[in-house]
Amino acid sequence: MQIELLSNAIDKHKYLKELGVDSGGIAIMASKATYYTLYIRALHVGAANILKQDALSVGADLAVPRGTVTAKTPHVDCILIATARQLQKLSMKELAQPFGLKEVAKKLKEILKVKRASKVEVMGIINANDDSFFSASRFSGTRAVEAIEQMIDDGADIIDIGAVSSAPNSCHVDKDEELSRVKPIFEAIKNAKLYNKIKFSIDSYEPEVITCALKSGFEIVNDITGLSNDSVSKICASNNTMAVIMHMQGTPQTMQNQPQYENILSDIYSFFEQRVAKAESLGVRNITLDVGIGFGKTLEHNLMLIKHLEHFLTLGKPLLVGASRKSMIDKISASSPQERLGGTLALHLEAVRNGASIIRVHDVKEHVQALKIQHALNAV
């Protein structure tokens, strides 16, 4: 006899199928092997006591503070630990319960419906300005076209082009200057029909610049202001363009002035709910969400967002993460932007593991290789 301890990250369906388990058994056993940890904040104490008993009745558990059973405080935070199968049972039980548990049941069902993207896309970065924080990403004129072609050869799926630095304390650039920087690149892309080889994204929030990009074959609008300008939403809607809604606290000039949140995950989730609802009301149908790593966040905020990225999958939108060579890496391991490739790969692979379907990178070739290795590991 041999006993082997397997990784929790295995493809459980694959292993059970190879074992010869029937299809019905596979679904049941796989759901038992997948655990969820849910942090529930400000739950009515009566609801907590009911949920505790219901969780125990299905084999799950709810961690609650001391004094919950005697209703020492009107509301409590708690942690629910359950398998997929147990969550399914709880989502049915709580529908008939008071104290807000119907809302809990609804959320449990949303979590169980989450599906990850089957493919991860690599978005390469081209900066048409001379003050981006990573100098190796700066290109103009024919050099920009050469860089685009190299990224295509290296395996990029998308190329994101911008002309205004959004690094902390960067200078404001008016739309005329921004357009003058990117227009030659737009014309080169259009003349060479490079849009037939790869998808292009415009990193801008200026309607005039975005309109010019879309006329040059661009398919994606990457807006760091999170579609704050209704005109941008209307342009995306009329052109059936994918819009990336990014979260940023403040502006590039102020965002790192002691950023604070009541709760980083819930605060950004609420922001996305509001912006998505508004964008969809204006006709935008293809939306991707970006939590905005480094945009008004401390190191701890950034790490929390990457570690718990899966939380945002219940919004039902693809997730983009861009941590490439950012200063959060320097705060963990002292390094210049030129020395942060290793840290970047670690952050992006963790983001993919937690649900990201697009990663925005300076180093396309290295990320394509890393993703192939990760995919091979997941397939074993």
Residue, then its C-alpha position, 0 to 999 in steps of 0.5 A: m500500500q502507498i499513501e500520497l499527499l496531493s496538492n490542494a491545487i490539483d484538478k480534482h475532476k481530472y483525478l476522479k475521472e482517471l480513478g474511474v468514478d462515475s460522472g455523478g460521483i465526480a460532481i459530488m466529490a469535487s464539490k466536497a474537496t473545494y473549500y471556501t472561506l468567507y468573511i462576513r462583516a456586520l452580520h446581525v447577531g441573531a443571524a450569526n447564531i442561526l447561521k452557526q447552527d445551520a452551518l454545523s448541521v451541514g458539516a460546515d462551521l462559522a467562527v464567531p466572537r465570544g459573546t455571540v450566543t448571548a447577543k452581547t453586541p447587535h452585530v458581529d463579524c464572522i468567518l464561514i468555512a465550507t465546501a461547495r456542497q455545503l455552501q449549496k445546502l446553506s444557500m437553500k436553508e438561509l432563504a427561509q431565515p430572518f435577520g438578513l440571511k436571505e441576502v447571505a443566501k443570495k451571495l452564496k449562490e453568486i459565489l458558487k456560480v463564479k467561473r474563471a476564464s479558460k485563457v489568460e491574455v497578456m497585455g503589453i505596454i507601450n508608452a509614447n511619453d518620456d516620463s513613464f516610470f520604467s524607461a524601457s517602456r518608452f517608444s515613439g515613431t518607428r521605434a514604437v512600431e518595432a516594439i509592437e511587432q516584437m511584442i506580437d512575436d513574443g506572444a502578446d494578446i493585447i497591446d496597450i498604448g498610452a501617452v500620459s504617465s499615471a505614476p504618483n505625482s506625475c504631471h498633467v498633460d492636456k489632450d492636444e499634447e497627448l494626441s500629438r504623441v500618439k497620433p503618429i503611432f495610430e497612423a502607423i498601426k492603421n497603415a500597416k493594418l497591425y490591428n489584424k494581428i493583435k488587439f490594441s488598447i488605448d490607455s486614455y480617458e480623453p474622448e478625442v484621443i479615444t475616438c482617434a484610436l478607435k478609428s485606427g483599429f483599436e478595440i479596447v479603452n483602458d480608462i484609469t478614471g473608471l469611466s468617470n466621464d459619461s462621454v467615454s462610456k457613450i463612445c464605448a457603447s456606440n463602437n461596441t468597444m471593451a471598456v476597462i474600468m479601473h479603480m483609483q483613489g484620488t488622482p495621480q497627483t494625490m493618490q499616494n497621499q495617505p490612502q485610506y479605506e474602511n475596508i479595501l475589498s468591500d469599498i472597491y467592490s461597491f465602487f465597481e458595482q456603481r460604475v458598472a451599473k452606470a456604464e451599462s445604463l449608458g449602453v456599455r456591454n463589454i466591461t473588464l475590471d481593474v482593481g488599480i494596483g498602486f493607484g491610491k493604495t498602500l503596500e498592504h492594500n495592494l497585497m490584499l487585492i492580489k491575494h483576494l482577487e477572487h472576491f471580485l469575480t462575483l461581479g461577473k466581469p473579467l479581471l485585469v491586473g497590472a503590477s508590472r515593475k511597480s514600487m510595491i515590489d521595492k517596498i518588499s525587496a529593495s530594487s529599481p524598476q529595472e530590477r523588478l522582473g522577478g517580483t512582477l512575475a510572482l505578483h502576476l502569477e498569484a493574480v492569475r491563480n486568484g482569477a485574473s484573466i488579463i495581465r498588463v506587463h512590460d515584459v511580454k516574452e517572460h510572462v508568456q513563458a511563465l504562464k505556459i509553465q503555470h498551465a503545465l503545472n495545473a494540468v498535472 
